[in-house]
Amino acid sequence: MSALRGEIALVTGGTSGIGLAMVERFAMEGAHVFVVARDRHRLDALAERLGSGVTGLAGDIGDAEDLDRVFGAIGATRRGLDIVCANAGATVAGALGSISPANFRAVFDVTVLGTLLTVQHALPLMRDGGSIVLTGSIAGAKGRAGRSVYNASKAALRSFARSWASELAPRNIRVNLLSPGPTDTAAFAGASETSRGQMAAQTLRGRLARPEEIAAAALFLASGQASFVNAVELFADDGLAQV
C-alpha cells in the first residue's frame, strides 16, 4: 500500500487510541510521520517499533513554547509537511452545576487552543495542496448530559474546519473534520461490560468501532483520494449520530 508514498505527515496525540492507529496506517501507506505527544517513553517505543518512518517529538500542544521547539525541529529537517492531523484532545465529565473554570480549561486548552496552535505552527511548513484533518467526535453534534464542555470543544472544531477551509483555499489546502463514534480504545478499557454494551447497541450494527477503521477514514481525508472533499464533517459512527 502506498497512498501516501513520499509524503510527510504530522499526528498529534499519536501514541495511543485513534492517533496511534493513524500513525500506523500512514506509515504503512508510505508517509514519514512526525508524532507529537507528551510521553517521551511511548514515543521512543513507537519509533523503535515502526522504524525510520516515524519521528517522535515530545511536547504539549497547549503550550506555545513547546510547539515552537517541536516545529523548529520539524523545520530543521527541511522536509515540509503535506498532512497535519490535529488529533490530540482532552475530556472532563461533569454535570452543569459542577463545572469549574479548571475543568473548562483542562478541555479547551488542549482540544481547542491546542488544535489552533498546532495548525498555526504547521502552516509555515505546509506545502500548498496539503491536507489538514481535525479529530472531532459525534459529541459535537449530540447533547449527551454531563459532557457539555467536551461536546462544546468538539463543536468548536467543526467551526474551525469550515473557517480554515475558506481561509486556506488560496493555498489549495483542504481542511476537514473527522468525527468518530464510540471506538474501542483505552478510553473504554475501564468501562463496564454493561456500559460498553449500551454504547455499542446505539450503533446500527451494534458494536464499537475499531481504531483502524477510524484511521482508514483519516487516510481518505488526508490523501489525494479526497481531492474534492473540503470543509466537511465526516462521521465514522455506524450511523449513531445520523438516524
VMD Tcl script that draws the C-alpha trace (Angstrom):
set ca {
  {0.00 0.00 0.00}
  {1.37 3.41 -0.93}
  {-1.40 6.03 -0.89}
  {0.94 8.45 0.93}
  {4.29 7.45 -0.53}
  {6.82 10.24 -0.18}
  {4.52 12.47 1.87}
  {5.29 13.97 5.26}
  {2.59 13.83 7.92}
  {2.18 15.15 11.44}
  {-0.10 13.48 14.00}
  {-0.66 14.92 17.47}
  {-1.72 12.65 20.29}
  {-0.31 9.79 18.26}
  {0.84 7.30 20.88}
  {-2.50 5.75 21.79}
  {-6.00 5.08 20.53}
  {-7.14 6.64 17.28}
  {-3.99 8.75 16.94}
  {-1.79 5.67 17.18}
  {-3.89 3.91 14.56}
  {-3.44 6.92 12.26}
  {0.32 6.86 12.71}
  {0.48 3.13 11.96}
  {-1.73 3.42 8.87}
  {0.02 6.48 7.46}
  {3.43 4.86 7.92}
  {2.13 1.69 6.26}
  {0.98 3.81 3.32}
  {4.47 5.22 2.80}
  {4.40 8.52 4.69}
  {7.07 9.70 7.08}
  {5.14 10.58 10.24}
  {6.13 13.11 12.87}
  {4.32 12.15 16.08}
  {3.75 14.71 18.82}
  {2.75 13.55 22.31}
  {3.64 14.25 25.91}
  {5.07 10.86 26.86}
  {8.68 10.52 25.71}
  {8.84 6.83 26.60}
  {5.81 5.97 24.46}
  {7.24 7.99 21.60}
  {10.53 6.15 21.79}
  {8.78 2.77 21.89}
  {6.65 3.71 18.88}
  {9.64 4.86 16.84}
  {11.52 1.69 17.73}
  {8.58 -0.46 16.65}
  {7.79 1.33 13.41}
  {11.34 2.20 12.43}
  {12.66 5.07 10.35}
  {9.22 6.01 9.05}
  {8.35 7.67 12.36}
  {9.94 10.52 14.30}
  {8.70 11.12 17.84}
  {8.66 14.65 19.27}
  {7.73 15.17 22.92}
  {5.62 18.24 23.60}
  {2.41 19.71 24.98}
  {0.22 21.09 22.19}
  {-1.41 23.54 24.59}
  {1.96 25.18 25.27}
  {3.09 27.62 22.56}
  {6.73 27.42 23.68}
  {6.66 23.65 23.46}
  {5.26 23.90 19.95}
  {7.92 26.43 18.95}
  {10.51 23.80 19.86}
  {8.64 20.90 18.21}
  {8.03 22.70 14.94}
  {11.53 24.12 14.99}
  {12.77 20.52 14.98}
  {10.48 19.64 12.07}
  {11.56 22.73 10.16}
  {15.21 21.89 10.69}
  {14.73 18.70 8.67}
  {13.74 20.86 5.65}
  {11.16 18.26 4.67}
  {8.00 20.35 4.95}
  {4.57 18.95 5.73}
  {1.88 17.58 3.43}
  {-0.59 16.37 6.06}
  {-1.47 17.64 9.52}
  {-3.74 15.55 11.75}
  {-4.65 17.59 14.83}
  {-5.86 14.65 16.86}
  {-4.94 15.39 20.48}
  {-7.80 16.21 22.79}
  {-8.99 16.04 26.37}
  {-12.23 15.31 28.18}
  {-13.71 16.02 31.58}
  {-17.17 14.82 32.53}
  {-19.42 16.68 34.92}
  {-22.93 17.97 35.42}
  {-23.57 21.61 34.61}
  {-23.56 22.74 38.23}
  {-20.20 21.12 38.96}
  {-18.16 22.51 36.05}
  {-15.29 24.67 37.31}
  {-13.04 27.05 35.36}
  {-10.28 24.50 35.83}
  {-12.46 21.77 34.26}
  {-13.19 24.06 31.32}
  {-9.55 24.97 30.76}
  {-8.44 21.34 31.03}
  {-10.54 20.54 27.96}
  {-10.40 23.73 25.91}
  {-6.66 24.35 26.42}
  {-5.91 21.02 24.73}
  {-8.76 20.37 22.32}
  {-9.45 23.90 21.08}
  {-6.43 26.06 21.86}
  {-4.06 23.14 21.21}
  {-5.62 22.50 17.80}
  {-5.40 26.19 16.92}
  {-1.75 26.42 17.98}
  {-0.86 23.21 16.16}
  {-2.30 24.41 12.86}
  {-0.82 27.89 13.27}
  {2.64 26.43 13.82}
  {2.26 23.93 10.99}
  {1.12 26.35 8.28}
  {4.53 27.88 7.51}
  {5.87 24.36 6.91}
  {2.91 23.08 4.88}
  {3.15 22.75 1.15}
  {0.35 24.21 -0.93}
  {-2.17 21.50 -1.80}
  {-1.83 19.81 1.57}
  {-4.50 18.41 3.87}
  {-5.48 19.19 7.46}
  {-7.63 16.69 9.36}
  {-9.09 17.66 12.72}
  {-10.33 14.90 15.00}
  {-13.79 15.75 16.25}
  {-16.44 13.48 17.69}
  {-20.11 12.78 17.36}
  {-20.24 14.61 20.70}
  {-20.03 17.86 18.74}
  {-23.38 17.09 17.15}
  {-25.05 15.42 20.12}
  {-26.11 16.70 23.54}
  {-25.13 13.97 25.95}
  {-25.82 15.06 29.52}
  {-22.82 15.55 31.77}
  {-20.44 16.13 28.85}
  {-21.26 19.70 27.86}
  {-17.70 21.06 27.95}
  {-16.37 18.17 25.90}
  {-19.29 18.44 23.49}
  {-18.69 22.17 23.05}
  {-14.97 21.66 22.43}
  {-15.69 19.28 19.57}
  {-18.34 21.60 18.13}
  {-15.70 24.34 18.09}
  {-13.54 22.15 15.86}
  {-16.40 21.91 13.37}
  {-16.38 25.69 13.12}
  {-12.59 25.72 12.77}
  {-12.78 23.32 9.82}
  {-15.29 25.50 7.97}
  {-13.46 28.76 8.61}
  {-9.98 27.46 7.91}
  {-11.05 25.73 4.69}
  {-12.24 29.12 3.44}
  {-9.13 30.91 4.64}
  {-6.69 28.39 3.19}
  {-8.46 27.95 -0.16}
  {-5.92 30.23 -1.92}
  {-3.22 27.73 -0.95}
  {-5.34 24.75 -2.01}
  {-5.07 23.33 1.49}
  {-8.13 21.25 2.40}
  {-9.45 21.21 5.96}
  {-11.88 18.53 7.12}
  {-13.25 17.23 10.40}
  {-13.32 13.51 11.19}
  {-15.94 12.69 13.83}
  {-15.75 9.14 15.18}
  {-18.43 7.38 17.14}
  {-17.63 5.17 20.15}
  {-14.32 3.47 19.46}
  {-12.69 0.56 21.25}
  {-9.66 2.38 22.66}
  {-8.04 2.61 26.08}
  {-10.63 5.24 26.98}
  {-13.17 2.40 27.12}
  {-10.87 -0.04 28.90}
  {-12.17 0.86 32.34}
  {-15.82 0.85 31.35}
  {-18.05 -1.95 32.48}
  {-19.30 -4.50 30.02}
  {-22.79 -3.10 30.58}
  {-21.65 0.42 29.69}
  {-19.74 -0.79 26.63}
  {-22.71 -2.83 25.52}
  {-25.10 0.09 25.89}
  {-22.86 2.33 23.81}
  {-22.34 -0.33 21.15}
  {-26.07 -1.02 20.95}
  {-26.71 2.54 19.79}
  {-24.87 1.97 16.50}
  {-26.70 0.38 13.61}
  {-24.60 -2.78 13.70}
  {-24.34 -2.99 17.45}
  {-20.60 -2.69 18.01}
  {-17.82 -0.25 18.81}
  {-15.53 0.94 16.04}
  {-12.01 -0.41 15.82}
  {-9.29 2.29 15.86}
  {-8.03 1.11 12.49}
  {-11.45 1.78 10.98}
  {-11.24 5.42 12.07}
  {-7.67 5.60 10.78}
  {-8.90 4.41 7.37}
  {-11.32 7.34 7.27}
  {-8.48 9.69 8.25}
  {-6.37 8.25 5.43}
  {-9.13 9.01 2.95}
  {-9.41 12.64 4.07}
  {-5.64 13.09 4.17}
  {-4.92 11.55 0.77}
  {-5.48 12.63 -2.79}
  {-8.49 10.30 -2.92}
  {-10.36 13.13 -1.19}
  {-9.06 15.85 -3.52}
  {-12.53 17.45 -3.88}
  {-13.60 16.92 -0.26}
  {-13.25 20.11 1.72}
  {-14.79 21.71 4.84}
  {-16.88 18.63 5.58}
  {-17.56 16.70 8.77}
  {-17.10 13.03 8.02}
  {-18.88 10.87 10.59}
  {-17.34 7.46 11.22}
  {-20.01 6.31 13.64}
  {-22.02 3.50 12.01}
  {-25.00 5.82 11.89}
  {-25.12 6.74 15.59}
  {-25.44 10.49 15.00}
  {-27.38 10.09 11.78}
  {-30.51 8.03 12.43}
}
mol new
graphics top color blue
foreach p $ca { graphics top sphere $p radius 0.5 }
foreach p [lrange $ca 0 end-1] q [lrange $ca 1 end] { graphics top cylinder $p $q radius 0.2 }
display resetview
